[in-house]
Amino acid sequence: MSHVFLLVAALIGGWFILRARLWSYGFWNLALIIVVIYITITFFIDINSNAAEGLQTSYLCEYQLEPNHGLLQRLDPKYTSDL
């Protein structure tokens, strides 16, 4: 759903820019804009999902290997700051 929503939102913005800058535009202009937007959106969505999947995998591996969930490795208190 994020691909569809972001593609449509960026396409509408790109269409307004295209309409303001060109006297005449056609199907191939819009097709190129769609392809570039889709490639860019896929790249940024995949970066975030891959990072989240890596964090989840690390947590679940440590959770399965540690018999007591309370003993999971936590951040050392000296590295935290009070807000």
Buried (B, 14 or more C-beta within 10 A) or exposed (E): EEEEEBBEEBBEEBBEEBEEEEEEEEEEBBEEBBEEBBEEBEEEEEEEEEEEEEEEEEEEEEEEEEEEEEEEEEEEEEEEEEE
